[in-house]
């Protein structure tokens, strides 16, 4: 499907959920910067100059690159250094992640705690990138961005649907055995995955990222449809159960041959790095 048609379809789907209320918009300036980053013939200097068009994005980008999640050996002080350090693919992924984080609502709502939400997302993103670097290293940037934004519709639904969506979150956080999508469908008539996919397509996010967002809870989804790293981290709850880590460790071992000790180490490391990363994304 052509990008323009995909965006028009996504806009219609968002209007069906929210009516006349405007969905969050992806910054136009960031879109222009990404066009330069994605140009095969663009030099590092051109990429750095494009990033300087948006000082706020640049500040957030540098803060995130210097976080424990990325762990550079020395401080990265300018965008040219960041572009060289990360490489084009990782840089694009991080620009998208930072811009999306800034575009999404930050207001607390019934059963929605923004700080807890982004802490979970940051941990999921760090763990997904570590797993991707083992299983499919060329797509580690995609894994990080997708994992950070898997539930990007949750803040939007919390703001737009208010207490109705809050009731769904309360049931899920309270230990309802059903998955969040089933609860959302019953109470709200729509789900965070369907709305998230529409929002990702409306924003023009990369098709692979949009696909991960839209299908990460689908039963029986294949590795071709959703990255293995995303399939492993997607079930994480904001209020985790005691056996959640054990399920991830066992799935990683059985399905992908990842050593349990390695996976435990990556879970612990992602938890430590998530606090720093979520603080930098929120500041």
Residue frames relative to the residue before (quaternion, step in Angstrom):
aa qw qx qy qz dx dy dz
X 1.0000 0.0000 0.0000 0.0000 0.00 0.00 0.00
X 0.4951 -0.6760 0.4596 0.2944 3.57 -0.90 0.94
X 0.6216 -0.5808 0.3642 0.3791 3.62 -1.02 0.74
X 0.6651 0.5066 -0.3255 0.4417 3.62 0.88 -0.86
X 0.6588 0.4916 -0.3096 0.4780 3.58 0.95 -0.85
X 0.6288 0.5393 -0.3311 0.4518 3.58 1.01 -0.82
X 0.6737 0.4913 -0.2991 0.4640 3.58 0.94 -0.84
X 0.6420 0.5152 -0.3282 0.4634 3.59 1.00 -0.78
X 0.6442 0.5103 -0.3184 0.4725 3.56 1.00 -0.81
X 0.6476 0.5191 -0.3133 0.4615 3.57 0.96 -0.89
X 0.6405 0.5232 -0.3318 0.4537 3.61 0.96 -0.83
X 0.6481 0.5132 -0.3186 0.4638 3.60 0.96 -0.82
X 0.6554 0.5084 -0.3140 0.4620 3.58 1.00 -0.79
X 0.6394 0.5090 -0.3237 0.4768 3.59 1.04 -0.72
X 0.6439 0.5154 -0.3248 0.4629 3.59 0.98 -0.77
X 0.6133 0.5534 -0.3487 0.4427 3.59 1.10 -0.65
X 0.6935 0.4517 -0.2669 0.4938 3.58 1.14 -0.68
X 0.8240 0.2819 -0.1018 0.4809 3.58 0.80 -1.05
X 0.4413 -0.6987 0.4672 0.3144 3.59 1.21 -0.09
X 0.8181 -0.2376 0.1892 0.4884 3.54 -0.94 -0.91
X 0.4798 0.6694 -0.4422 0.3551 3.60 1.26 -0.10
X 0.4309 -0.7148 0.4928 0.2461 3.58 -0.82 1.01
X 0.3689 -0.7010 0.5539 0.2564 3.62 -0.85 0.87
X 0.6437 -0.4958 0.3825 0.4399 3.60 -1.19 0.31
X 0.2951 -0.7612 0.5541 0.1625 3.57 -1.09 0.71
X 0.4294 -0.6637 0.5495 0.2705 3.54 -1.16 0.70
X 0.5327 -0.6698 0.3976 0.3311 3.62 -0.75 0.97
X 0.4711 -0.6937 0.4722 0.2719 3.58 -0.78 1.05
X 0.6334 0.5381 -0.3374 0.4420 3.58 1.02 -0.77
X 0.6311 0.5238 -0.3329 0.4653 3.57 1.02 -0.74
X 0.6072 0.5484 -0.3459 0.4593 3.58 1.06 -0.73
X 0.6533 0.5070 -0.3085 0.4701 3.60 0.98 -0.84
X 0.6407 0.5165 -0.3218 0.4682 3.58 1.01 -0.82
X 0.6601 0.5137 -0.3098 0.4521 3.58 0.93 -0.89
X 0.5890 0.5682 -0.3691 0.4405 3.59 1.08 -0.63
X 0.6589 0.4822 -0.3050 0.4902 3.58 1.02 -0.78
X 0.6477 0.5306 -0.3231 0.4412 3.60 0.88 -0.94
X 0.7188 0.4630 -0.2470 0.4561 3.58 1.00 -0.85
X 0.5315 0.6291 -0.4142 0.3874 3.60 1.22 -0.24
X 0.4353 -0.7260 0.4677 0.2541 3.58 -0.63 1.09
X 0.7325 0.4274 -0.2422 0.4713 3.59 1.06 -0.67
X 0.4790 0.6672 -0.4456 0.3561 3.60 1.26 0.07
X 0.3721 -0.7288 0.5316 0.2187 3.57 -0.87 0.95
X 0.6649 -0.4743 0.3793 0.4349 3.56 -1.29 0.24
X 0.6332 0.5317 -0.3340 0.4526 3.60 1.00 -0.75
X 0.6518 0.4990 -0.3211 0.4723 3.60 1.00 -0.76
X 0.6288 0.5225 -0.3308 0.4713 3.57 1.02 -0.78
X 0.6608 0.5078 -0.3036 0.4618 3.58 0.91 -0.92
X 0.6556 0.5084 -0.3129 0.4625 3.59 0.97 -0.84
X 0.6309 0.5298 -0.3335 0.4584 3.59 1.00 -0.78
X 0.6494 0.5169 -0.3182 0.4581 3.58 0.97 -0.83
X 0.6429 0.5358 -0.3306 0.4362 3.59 1.06 -0.66
X 0.4881 0.6477 -0.4411 0.3843 3.60 1.24 -0.13
X 0.7749 0.2558 -0.1197 0.5654 3.57 1.15 -0.67
X 0.2465 -0.8142 0.5072 0.1379 3.62 0.04 1.25
X 0.6477 0.5234 -0.3358 0.4402 3.60 0.97 -0.81
X 0.6482 0.4999 -0.3151 0.4803 3.59 0.97 -0.81
X 0.6372 0.5426 -0.3236 0.4414 3.56 0.99 -0.86
X 0.6481 0.5170 -0.3143 0.4624 3.59 0.92 -0.92
X 0.6860 0.4773 -0.2854 0.4692 3.58 0.88 -0.95
X 0.6293 0.5453 -0.3266 0.4472 3.56 1.02 -0.81
X 0.6846 0.4783 -0.2868 0.4694 3.57 0.85 -0.96
X 0.6266 0.5311 -0.3401 0.4579 3.59 1.02 -0.77
X 0.6832 0.4901 -0.2895 0.4575 3.57 0.94 -0.88
X 0.6396 0.5217 -0.3257 0.4611 3.60 0.97 -0.82
X 0.7127 0.4412 -0.2503 0.4845 3.59 1.08 -0.71
X 0.4771 0.6775 -0.4382 0.3485 3.59 1.26 0.08
X 0.6757 -0.4947 0.3634 0.4083 3.53 -1.31 0.26
X 0.5667 0.6136 -0.3810 0.3965 3.59 1.17 -0.48
X 0.7464 0.3438 -0.2006 0.5334 3.58 1.13 -0.63
X 0.1624 -0.8752 0.4487 0.0794 3.57 1.22 -0.50
X 0.1133 0.7987 -0.5841 0.0897 3.64 0.69 0.94
X 0.5459 -0.6403 0.4325 0.3240 3.58 -1.09 0.71
X 0.7760 0.1008 -0.0877 0.6164 3.56 1.20 -0.48
X 0.6368 -0.5570 0.3691 0.3848 3.55 -1.14 0.59
X 0.2747 -0.7403 0.5941 0.1538 3.56 -1.03 0.87
X 0.1715 -0.8649 0.4706 0.0319 3.53 -0.33 1.29
X 0.8054 0.1681 -0.0989 0.5597 3.63 1.11 -0.38
X 0.6571 -0.5621 0.3420 0.3679 3.54 -1.24 0.54
X 0.5981 0.5554 -0.3784 0.4366 3.61 1.06 -0.55
X 0.6364 0.5095 -0.3120 0.4878 3.56 1.02 -0.85
X 0.6421 0.5277 -0.3223 0.4531 3.59 0.97 -0.86
X 0.6590 0.5111 -0.3107 0.4560 3.58 0.93 -0.89
X 0.6617 0.4944 -0.3010 0.4766 3.59 1.00 -0.82
X 0.6684 0.5254 -0.2938 0.4368 3.56 0.95 -0.92
X 0.7714 0.4000 -0.1958 0.4546 3.57 0.83 -0.99
X 0.3675 -0.6852 0.5405 0.3214 3.56 0.96 -0.82
X 0.6715 -0.5592 0.3187 0.3672 3.54 -1.16 0.65
X 0.6804 0.5039 -0.3055 0.4356 3.59 0.86 -0.93
X 0.6756 0.4778 -0.2917 0.4797 3.60 0.89 -0.93
X 0.6311 0.5376 -0.3351 0.4477 3.57 1.02 -0.78
X 0.6429 0.5151 -0.3231 0.4658 3.58 0.91 -0.87
X 0.6531 0.5263 -0.3153 0.4439 3.57 0.92 -0.94
X 0.6962 0.4712 -0.2847 0.4607 3.56 0.90 -0.88
X 0.6000 0.5442 -0.3636 0.4601 3.61 1.03 -0.68
X 0.6550 0.5053 -0.3110 0.4679 3.58 0.92 -0.91
X 0.6632 0.5176 -0.3089 0.4436 3.58 0.88 -0.94
X 0.6804 0.4847 -0.2894 0.4673 3.59 0.87 -0.95
X 0.6726 0.4983 -0.3038 0.4551 3.60 0.92 -0.88
X 0.6512 0.5055 -0.3175 0.4686 3.58 0.97 -0.81
X 0.6234 0.5394 -0.3397 0.4528 3.58 0.97 -0.83
X 0.6862 0.4801 -0.2883 0.4643 3.59 0.94 -0.86
X 0.6814 0.5134 -0.2900 0.4337 3.60 1.08 -0.68
X 0.6515 0.5461 -0.3164 0.4210 3.58 1.15 -0.55
X 0.6024 -0.5742 0.4058 0.3777 3.61 -1.11 0.63
X 0.2178 -0.7904 0.5626 0.1060 3.57 -1.07 0.76
X 0.4673 0.6964 -0.4397 0.3216 3.59 1.26 0.09
X 0.4384 -0.6597 0.5282 0.3059 3.61 -0.98 0.72
X 0.0635 -0.7879 0.6114 0.0376 3.56 -1.18 0.53
X 0.7391 -0.3634 0.2889 0.4881 3.53 -1.29 -0.08
X 0.8505 -0.0144 -0.0691 0.5213 3.57 -0.63 1.24
X 0.6420 0.4798 -0.3490 0.4856 3.61 1.22 0.23
X 0.0596 -0.7826 0.6188 -0.0310 3.52 -0.62 1.24
X 0.3756 -0.7670 0.4632 0.2367 3.65 -0.23 1.19
X 0.6614 0.5138 -0.3264 0.4382 3.58 0.90 -0.84
X 0.6602 0.4913 -0.3033 0.4805 3.58 0.94 -0.85
X 0.6275 0.5555 -0.3233 0.4395 3.57 1.01 -0.86
X 0.7393 0.4178 -0.2404 0.4702 3.59 0.79 -1.02
X 0.5715 0.5599 -0.3841 0.4609 3.57 1.18 -0.44
X 0.6461 0.5038 -0.3053 0.4853 3.58 0.99 -0.86
X 0.6632 0.5113 -0.3034 0.4546 3.57 0.92 -0.94
X 0.6582 0.5097 -0.3110 0.4585 3.59 0.97 -0.84
X 0.6468 0.5009 -0.3259 0.4738 3.59 0.97 -0.78
X 0.6403 0.5279 -0.3144 0.4610 3.56 0.96 -0.90
X 0.6643 0.5188 -0.3022 0.4454 3.59 0.96 -0.92
X 0.6723 0.4969 -0.3008 0.4589 3.58 0.90 -0.90
X 0.6669 0.4923 -0.2995 0.4723 3.56 0.97 -0.84
X 0.6422 0.5235 -0.3263 0.4551 3.60 0.97 -0.83
X 0.6539 0.5035 -0.3279 0.4598 3.59 0.95 -0.79
X 0.6421 0.5220 -0.3293 0.4548 3.61 0.96 -0.82
X 0.6619 0.4904 -0.3019 0.4799 3.58 0.95 -0.86
X 0.6481 0.5257 -0.3179 0.4500 3.57 0.97 -0.87
X 0.6347 0.5352 -0.3381 0.4431 3.58 1.00 -0.73
X 0.6543 0.4676 -0.3054 0.5098 3.60 1.24 -0.39
X 0.7891 0.3765 -0.1729 0.4535 3.57 0.82 -1.00
X 0.7959 -0.0482 0.0762 0.5987 3.61 0.96 -0.82
X 0.1472 -0.8756 0.4525 0.0834 3.59 0.60 1.23
X 0.6228 0.5600 -0.3557 0.4146 3.59 1.07 -0.55
X 0.7387 0.3793 -0.2097 0.5162 3.57 1.26 -0.29
X 0.2759 0.7908 -0.5042 0.2103 3.57 1.19 0.49
X 0.6374 0.5254 -0.3329 0.4547 3.60 1.01 -0.74
X 0.6315 0.5212 -0.3172 0.4785 3.56 1.02 -0.81
X 0.6470 0.5246 -0.3205 0.4509 3.57 0.98 -0.87
X 0.6494 0.5210 -0.3184 0.4533 3.59 0.92 -0.89
X 0.6997 0.4706 -0.2784 0.4599 3.58 0.76 -1.04
X 0.6612 0.5132 -0.3124 0.4493 3.57 0.87 -0.94
X 0.6821 0.4930 -0.2952 0.4523 3.57 0.86 -0.95
X 0.6356 0.5256 -0.3347 0.4559 3.58 1.00 -0.75
X 0.7905 0.3412 -0.1381 0.4895 3.56 1.01 -0.88
X 0.2944 0.7902 -0.5041 0.1864 3.63 1.21 0.15
X 0.7945 0.2635 -0.1180 0.5343 3.57 0.90 -0.94
X 0.1845 0.8376 -0.5026 0.1087 3.60 1.13 0.59
X 0.6285 0.5477 -0.3501 0.4271 3.61 1.13 -0.44
X 0.5243 0.6640 -0.4183 0.3304 3.62 1.15 -0.43
X 0.6773 0.4567 -0.3230 0.4778 3.67 0.81 -0.80
X 0.6324 0.5351 -0.3285 0.4538 3.60 1.06 -0.73
X 0.6775 0.4775 -0.2884 0.4794 3.57 0.89 -0.94
X 0.6149 0.5487 -0.3469 0.4478 3.59 1.02 -0.75
X 0.6964 0.4631 -0.2755 0.4740 3.57 0.93 -0.89
X 0.7508 0.4425 -0.2332 0.4314 3.57 0.78 -1.05
X 0.7752 0.3382 -0.1816 0.5017 3.60 0.99 -0.78
X 0.3380 -0.8049 0.4497 0.1887 3.59 1.29 -0.06
X 0.8639 -0.0676 0.0580 0.4957 3.55 -0.96 -0.94
X 0.5852 0.5815 -0.3829 0.4157 3.58 1.08 -0.59
X 0.6971 0.4196 -0.2719 0.5139 3.57 0.93 -0.83
X 0.5858 0.5851 -0.3632 0.4273 3.58 1.10 -0.66
X 0.6210 0.5421 -0.3426 0.4507 3.58 1.06 -0.71
X 0.6348 0.5173 -0.3266 0.4719 3.59 1.05 -0.74
X 0.6664 0.4908 -0.3075 0.4695 3.59 0.92 -0.86
X 0.6246 0.5430 -0.3434 0.4440 3.60 0.98 -0.78
X 0.6560 0.5057 -0.3141 0.4639 3.56 0.93 -0.88
X 0.6810 0.4943 -0.2935 0.4537 3.60 0.92 -0.91
X 0.6923 0.4564 -0.2801 0.4837 3.59 0.86 -0.94
X 0.6624 0.5335 -0.3024 0.4302 3.56 1.15 -0.58
X 0.6620 -0.5513 0.3005 0.4092 3.56 1.24 0.11
X 0.2930 0.7456 -0.5372 0.2639 3.61 1.22 0.33
X 0.4479 -0.7341 0.4465 0.2473 3.58 -0.71 1.09
X 0.5825 0.5817 -0.3846 0.4176 3.60 1.16 -0.39
X 0.5353 -0.5893 0.4752 0.3747 3.55 -1.24 0.36
X 0.6780 -0.5216 0.3351 0.3949 3.56 -1.23 0.54
X 0.6254 0.5574 -0.3525 0.4171 3.60 0.95 -0.77
X 0.6528 0.5122 -0.3224 0.4555 3.60 0.92 -0.84
X 0.6545 0.5013 -0.3097 0.4737 3.58 0.98 -0.84
X 0.6500 0.5196 -0.3146 0.4567 3.59 0.93 -0.91
X 0.6637 0.5188 -0.3151 0.4370 3.58 0.85 -0.95
X 0.6716 0.5040 -0.2961 0.4553 3.57 0.99 -0.85
X 0.7611 0.3909 -0.2052 0.4751 3.59 0.84 -0.98
X 0.8191 0.2893 -0.1074 0.4835 3.58 0.89 -0.96
X 0.4308 -0.7150 0.4605 0.3020 3.58 1.15 -0.43
X 0.7521 0.2025 -0.1680 0.6042 3.60 1.28 0.12
X 0.3264 -0.7615 0.5344 0.1672 3.57 -1.23 0.40
X 0.6059 -0.5754 0.3999 0.3766 3.56 -1.20 0.47
X 0.6269 0.5301 -0.3597 0.4434 3.61 1.10 -0.48
X 0.6726 0.4782 -0.3083 0.4732 3.61 0.91 -0.82
X 0.6670 0.4717 -0.2985 0.4935 3.57 0.96 -0.83
X 0.6332 0.5374 -0.3316 0.4475 3.59 1.01 -0.77
X 0.6412 0.5110 -0.3206 0.4744 3.58 0.98 -0.82
X 0.6582 0.5048 -0.3119 0.4632 3.59 0.92 -0.89
X 0.6642 0.4980 -0.3075 0.4651 3.56 0.95 -0.86
X 0.6433 0.5202 -0.3209 0.4611 3.60 0.97 -0.83
X 0.6806 0.4664 -0.2897 0.4851 3.59 0.97 -0.81
X 0.6102 0.5456 -0.3387 0.4640 3.58 1.10 -0.71
X 0.6969 0.4506 -0.2545 0.4965 3.57 1.07 -0.76
X 0.4297 -0.7127 0.4599 0.3096 3.60 1.19 -0.29
X 0.2401 0.7706 -0.5520 0.2093 3.59 1.02 0.72
X 0.6612 -0.5048 0.3488 0.4316 3.62 -1.14 0.46
X 0.5941 -0.6136 0.3804 0.3547 3.62 -0.92 0.85
X 0.6464 0.5243 -0.3367 0.4404 3.61 0.96 -0.77
X 0.6416 0.5033 -0.3202 0.4822 3.59 1.02 -0.79
X 0.6459 0.5185 -0.3183 0.4611 3.58 0.93 -0.89
X 0.6528 0.5199 -0.3169 0.4508 3.58 0.96 -0.86
X 0.6364 0.5199 -0.3264 0.4670 3.59 0.99 -0.81
X 0.6547 0.5121 -0.3086 0.4626 3.59 0.97 -0.88
X 0.7363 0.4655 -0.2442 0.4261 3.56 0.86 -0.95
X 0.7999 0.3178 -0.1408 0.4892 3.58 1.07 -0.62
X 0.4222 0.7641 -0.4429 0.2043 3.61 1.20 -0.02
X 0.7195 0.3881 -0.2647 0.5115 3.62 1.19 -0.29
X 0.4581 0.7067 -0.4493 0.2980 3.59 1.23 -0.07
X 0.4343 -0.6962 0.5105 0.2570 3.56 -0.89 0.96
X 0.8362 0.2094 -0.1605 0.4807 3.55 -0.99 0.88
X 0.3615 0.7422 -0.4961 0.2690 3.59 1.22 0.27
X 0.4039 -0.7379 0.4932 0.2216 3.57 -1.00 0.82
X 0.6420 -0.5179 0.3990 0.4005 3.55 -1.31 0.25
X 0.6067 0.5494 -0.3549 0.4518 3.58 1.18 -0.41
X 0.6868 0.4717 -0.2733 0.4807 3.57 1.14 -0.63
X 0.7856 0.0690 -0.0027 0.6149 3.58 1.04 -0.83
X 0.5380 -0.6426 0.4377 0.3256 3.59 -0.86 0.94
X 0.5746 -0.5953 0.4283 0.3633 3.61 -0.99 0.73
X 0.6302 0.5391 -0.3403 0.4431 3.60 0.96 -0.81
X 0.6635 0.4907 -0.2987 0.4793 3.58 1.03 -0.79
X 0.6246 0.5410 -0.3418 0.4477 3.58 0.96 -0.81
X 0.6807 0.5041 -0.2953 0.4419 3.58 0.99 -0.79
X 0.7722 0.3751 -0.2067 0.4693 3.61 0.85 -0.90
X 0.4902 0.7174 -0.4137 0.2718 3.61 1.17 -0.43
X 0.6895 0.5070 -0.3302 0.3982 3.67 0.83 -0.75
X 0.4279 0.7319 -0.4636 0.2574 3.63 1.17 -0.22
X 0.2454 -0.7618 0.5863 0.1256 3.56 -0.94 0.94
X 0.5619 -0.5737 0.4657 0.3718 3.54 -1.25 0.41
X 0.7310 0.2268 -0.1615 0.6230 3.56 1.19 -0.58
X 0.1728 -0.8621 0.4654 0.1017 3.60 0.28 1.26
X 0.4107 -0.6689 0.5606 0.2638 3.52 -1.22 0.60
X 0.6729 -0.5303 0.3319 0.3948 3.55 -1.20 0.42
X 0.7485 0.4132 -0.2255 0.4671 3.59 1.00 -0.76
X 0.3959 0.7512 -0.4666 0.2474 3.60 1.23 0.02
X 0.6750 0.4804 -0.2988 0.4736 3.61 0.85 -0.94
X 0.6327 0.5395 -0.3384 0.4406 3.58 0.98 -0.78
X 0.6408 0.5172 -0.3313 0.4607 3.60 0.98 -0.79
X 0.6526 0.5119 -0.3164 0.4604 3.58 0.95 -0.87
X 0.6567 0.5197 -0.3082 0.4513 3.59 0.90 -0.95
X 0.6851 0.4800 -0.2885 0.4659 3.58 0.92 -0.89
X 0.6414 0.5134 -0.3271 0.4670 3.60 0.97 -0.80
X 0.6456 0.5203 -0.3182 0.4595 3.58 0.98 -0.85
X 0.6661 0.4968 -0.3016 0.4676 3.59 1.02 -0.77
X 0.7289 0.4531 -0.2515 0.4475 3.57 0.74 -1.09
X 0.7668 0.4027 -0.2083 0.4545 3.58 0.79 -1.02
X 0.8393 0.1940 -0.0584 0.5045 3.59 0.97 -0.80
X 0.5038 -0.7050 0.3995 0.2993 3.57 1.25 0.19
X 0.3981 0.7114 -0.4915 0.3062 3.60 1.13 0.48
X 0.4789 -0.6927 0.4617 0.2786 3.56 -0.83 1.03
X 0.5454 -0.6486 0.4171 0.3286 3.61 -0.84 0.93
X 0.6490 0.5159 -0.3371 0.4461 3.61 0.92 -0.81
X 0.6350 0.5177 -0.3290 0.4696 3.58 1.02 -0.76
X 0.6700 0.5023 -0.3056 0.4532 3.58 0.87 -0.94
X 0.6262 0.5266 -0.3363 0.4663 3.60 0.98 -0.82
X 0.6528 0.5196 -0.3129 0.4539 3.57 0.94 -0.87
X 0.6756 0.4856 -0.2947 0.4701 3.58 0.97 -0.82
X 0.6080 0.5354 -0.3539 0.4674 3.60 1.06 -0.65
X 0.6682 0.4947 -0.2974 0.4695 3.57 0.91 -0.92
X 0.6675 0.5034 -0.3046 0.4563 3.58 0.93 -0.90
X 0.6622 0.5035 -0.3137 0.4578 3.59 0.97 -0.80
X 0.6128 0.5394 -0.3518 0.4579 3.59 1.08 -0.63
X 0.6712 0.4913 -0.3013 0.4661 3.57 0.93 -0.87
X 0.6996 0.4720 -0.2737 0.4613 3.58 0.90 -0.92
X 0.5894 0.6191 -0.3684 0.3654 3.61 1.09 -0.67
X 0.6144 0.5543 -0.3605 0.4305 3.59 0.98 -0.73
X 0.6778 0.4791 -0.2828 0.4806 3.57 0.89 -0.96
X 0.6808 0.4969 -0.3003 0.4465 3.59 0.84 -0.96
X 0.6804 0.4797 -0.3088 0.4600 3.61 0.83 -0.89
X 0.6213 0.5280 -0.3473 0.4633 3.62 1.05 -0.67
X 0.6807 0.4850 -0.2948 0.4632 3.59 0.93 -0.85
X 0.6468 0.5054 -0.3208 0.4725 3.58 1.05 -0.71
X 0.7084 0.4707 -0.2586 0.4580 3.58 1.06 -0.75
X 0.6182 0.5998 -0.3526 0.3656 3.59 1.12 -0.59
